[in-house]
Amino acid sequence: MKHIPRLFIYTADMVRISGKCERSCQRLMQKMREHFGLQKGQEITLYQASKYLNVPTDQLAPYLMS
């Protein structure tokens, strides 16, 4: 069976993707929430992160497998 990556992005995923520290990634996640009009605590989807970062989803998905 093919492994399907998670739908939501977390700060730890952004650390792996960007190589930045956790606090910088928390700020980035907050900027994404503001950009998409989400409230504090709402999850950011893989597709929203892909659009915001201008990176195709197929390049982000491997970071979410684990």
FISE-515962 format. One record per atom (N, C-alpha, C): residue number from 0; x, y, z; atom name. Coordinates in nm, 3 decimals, always signed. Each point is the difference from the previous one (the first is absolute). Example, Ala and Ser with C-alpha at 12.3 -4.5 7.8 and 13.67 -1.06 7.14 Angstrom:
    k       c1       c2       c3   a
    0   +1.319   -0.569   +0.780   N
    0   -0.089   +0.119   +0.000  CA
    0   +0.090   +0.120   +0.000   C
    1   -0.035   +0.105   -0.072   N
    1   +0.082   +0.119   +0.006  CA
    1   -0.077   +0.109   +0.073   C
This chain:
    k       c1       c2       c3   a
    0   +0.083   -0.118   +0.000   N
    0   -0.083   +0.118   +0.000  CA
    0   +0.088   +0.125   +0.000   C
    1   -0.037   +0.096   -0.082   N
    1   +0.076   +0.123   -0.012  CA
    1   -0.022   +0.088   +0.124   C
    2   +0.109   +0.055   +0.051   N
    2   -0.008   +0.088   +0.116  CA
    2   -0.049   +0.137   -0.045   C
    3   -0.101   +0.052   +0.065   N
    3   -0.055   +0.131   -0.030  CA
    3   +0.051   +0.098   +0.105   C
    4   +0.059   +0.111   -0.043   N
    4   +0.051   +0.096   +0.097  CA
    4   -0.114   +0.069   +0.074   C
    5   +0.033   +0.058   +0.113   N
    5   -0.098   +0.075   +0.078  CA
    5   -0.050   +0.120   -0.079   C
    6   -0.116   +0.046   +0.034   N
    6   -0.060   +0.116   -0.066  CA
    6   +0.049   +0.131   +0.062   C
    7   +0.028   -0.002   +0.130   N
    7   +0.034   +0.123   +0.070  CA
    7   +0.151   +0.012   +0.022   C
    8   +0.045   +0.126   +0.002   N
    8   +0.141   +0.033   +0.022  CA
    8   +0.016   +0.050   +0.143   C
    9   +0.104   -0.044   +0.067   N
    9   +0.030   +0.044   +0.136  CA
    9   +0.135   +0.071   +0.001   C
   10   +0.029   +0.067   +0.110   N
   10   +0.125   +0.075   +0.011  CA
   10   +0.121   -0.091   -0.021   C
   11   -0.004   -0.120   +0.055   N
   11   +0.113   -0.093   -0.016  CA
   11   +0.023   -0.035   -0.147   C
   12   -0.108   -0.007   -0.078   N
   12   +0.014   -0.025   -0.144  CA
   12   +0.070   +0.117   -0.067   C
   13   -0.038   +0.122   +0.039   N
   13   +0.062   +0.118   -0.060  CA
   13   +0.148   +0.009   +0.035   C
   14   +0.037   -0.046   +0.120   N
   14   +0.142   -0.004   +0.038  CA
   14   +0.076   -0.091   -0.095   C
   15   -0.056   -0.119   -0.030   N
   15   +0.065   -0.093   -0.092  CA
   15   +0.004   +0.054   -0.142   C
   16   -0.107   +0.066   -0.042   N
   16   -0.008   +0.051   -0.136  CA
   16   +0.095   +0.116   -0.021   C
   17   +0.000   +0.097   +0.092   N
   17   +0.075   +0.123   -0.019  CA
   17   +0.141   -0.002   +0.058   C
   18   +0.022   -0.083   +0.103   N
   18   +0.129   -0.001   +0.066  CA
   18   +0.016   +0.114   +0.100   C
   19   -0.106   +0.075   +0.024   N
   19   +0.005   +0.111   +0.095  CA
   19   -0.031   -0.051   +0.140   C
   20   +0.022   +0.086   +0.098   N
   20   -0.028   -0.038   +0.139  CA
   20   -0.151   -0.005   +0.023   C
   21   -0.038   -0.062   +0.111   N
   21   -0.141   -0.019   +0.031  CA
   21   -0.075   +0.132   +0.014   C
   22   +0.059   +0.096   +0.067   N
   22   -0.067   +0.129   +0.020  CA
   22   -0.025   +0.071   -0.132   C
   23   +0.097   -0.003   -0.091   N
   23   -0.019   +0.062   -0.132  CA
   23   -0.114   -0.068   -0.075   C
   24   -0.010   -0.130   +0.013   N
   24   -0.106   -0.074   -0.067  CA
   24   -0.136   +0.028   +0.064   C
   25   -0.002   +0.024   +0.131   N
   25   -0.125   +0.038   +0.065  CA
   25   -0.050   +0.134   -0.055   C
   26   +0.093   +0.093   -0.019   N
   26   -0.036   +0.130   -0.058  CA
   26   -0.051   -0.017   -0.143   C
   27   +0.066   -0.085   -0.076   N
   27   -0.041   -0.027   -0.138  CA
   27   -0.141   -0.060   -0.003   C
   28   -0.027   -0.093   +0.091   N
   28   -0.133   -0.062   +0.007  CA
   28   -0.105   +0.107   +0.034   C
   29   +0.034   +0.093   +0.089   N
   29   -0.093   +0.107   +0.036  CA
   29   -0.026   +0.090   -0.121   C
   30   +0.103   +0.030   -0.077   N
   30   -0.017   +0.081   -0.120  CA
   30   -0.091   -0.070   -0.100   C
   31   +0.015   -0.132   -0.012   N
   31   -0.087   -0.076   -0.089  CA
   31   -0.145   +0.006   +0.047   C
   32   -0.021   -0.014   +0.131   N
   32   -0.137   +0.007   +0.054  CA
   32   -0.062   +0.137   -0.031   C
   33   +0.078   +0.107   +0.019   N
   33   -0.050   +0.134   -0.028  CA
   33   -0.030   +0.015   -0.149   C
   34   +0.087   -0.052   -0.085   N
   34   -0.017   +0.009   -0.144  CA
   34   -0.130   -0.068   -0.047   C
   35   -0.030   -0.115   +0.057   N
   35   -0.118   -0.077   -0.040  CA
   35   -0.123   +0.029   +0.087   C
   36   +0.012   +0.094   +0.094   N
   36   -0.114   +0.039   +0.082  CA
   36   -0.042   -0.106   +0.100   C
   37   +0.095   -0.078   +0.049   N
   37   -0.029   -0.103   +0.099  CA
   37   +0.017   +0.058   +0.140   C
   38   -0.070   -0.059   +0.095   N
   38   +0.012   +0.043   +0.138  CA
   38   +0.115   -0.072   +0.067   C
   39   +0.041   +0.052   +0.115   N
   39   +0.107   -0.062   +0.078  CA
   39   -0.041   -0.144   +0.033   C
   40   +0.089   -0.092   -0.023   N
   40   -0.026   -0.139   +0.031  CA
   40   -0.057   -0.080   -0.115   C
   41   -0.048   +0.066   -0.106   N
   41   -0.050   -0.074   -0.115  CA
   41   +0.117   -0.059   -0.077   C
   42   -0.022   -0.117   -0.054   N
   42   +0.106   -0.072   -0.071  CA
   42   +0.022   +0.057   -0.140   C
   43   +0.123   -0.010   -0.046   N
   43   +0.037   +0.041   -0.135  CA
   43   +0.015   -0.127   -0.082   C
   44   -0.065   -0.004   -0.115   N
   44   +0.005   -0.119   -0.083  CA
   44   +0.126   -0.001   -0.087   C
   45   +0.030   -0.116   -0.051   N
   45   +0.112   -0.016   -0.092  CA
   45   -0.018   +0.092   -0.121   C
   46   -0.123   +0.011   -0.048   N
   46   -0.027   +0.081   -0.118  CA
   46   +0.017   +0.149   +0.028   C
   47   -0.039   +0.046   +0.118   N
   47   +0.019   +0.140   +0.037  CA
   47   +0.149   +0.032   +0.013   C
   48   +0.075   -0.089   +0.064   N
   48   +0.144   +0.022   +0.015  CA
   48   +0.068   +0.001   -0.136   C
   49   -0.043   -0.090   -0.087   N
   49   +0.057   -0.007   -0.134  CA
   49   -0.023   +0.131   -0.075   C
   50   -0.121   +0.050   +0.010   N
   50   -0.034   +0.126   -0.069  CA
   50   +0.078   +0.117   +0.059   C
   51   +0.008   +0.009   +0.132   N
   51   +0.069   +0.110   +0.066  CA
   51   +0.150   -0.002   -0.029   C
   52   +0.060   -0.119   +0.005   N
   52   +0.144   -0.013   -0.021  CA
   52   +0.038   -0.005   -0.147   C
   53   -0.101   -0.013   -0.087   N
   53   +0.021   -0.012   -0.143  CA
   53   +0.088   -0.121   -0.034   C
   54   -0.033   -0.112   +0.065   N
   54   +0.070   -0.127   -0.021  CA
   54   -0.106   -0.104   -0.032   C
   55   +0.021   -0.081   -0.105   N
   55   -0.100   -0.102   -0.033  CA
   55   -0.024   -0.099   +0.115   C
   56   -0.123   -0.046   +0.013   N
   56   -0.036   -0.091   +0.109  CA
   56   +0.080   -0.130   -0.006   C
   57   +0.035   -0.046   -0.120   N
   57   +0.075   -0.125   -0.009  CA
   57   +0.141   +0.013   +0.056   C
   58   +0.052   +0.121   +0.009   N
   58   +0.131   +0.021   +0.061  CA
   58   -0.009   +0.013   +0.152   C
   59   -0.116   +0.043   +0.051   N
   59   -0.019   +0.013   +0.145  CA
   59   -0.042   -0.132   +0.063   C
   60   -0.075   -0.081   -0.071   N
   60   -0.058   -0.123   +0.054  CA
   60   +0.102   -0.095   +0.063   C
   61   +0.119   -0.020   -0.056   N
   61   +0.094   -0.093   +0.064  CA
   61   +0.040   +0.039   +0.142   C
   62   -0.008   +0.127   +0.033   N
   62   +0.035   +0.045   +0.135  CA
   62   -0.109   -0.033   +0.100   C
   63   -0.119   -0.038   -0.046   N
   63   -0.112   -0.028   +0.086  CA
   63   -0.023   -0.148   +0.020   C
   64   +0.077   -0.084   -0.063   N
   64   -0.022   -0.144   +0.005  CA
   64   +0.024   -0.059   +0.137   C
   65   +0.093   +0.057   +0.074   N
   65   +0.034   -0.061   +0.130  CA
   65   -0.079   +0.057   +0.113   C
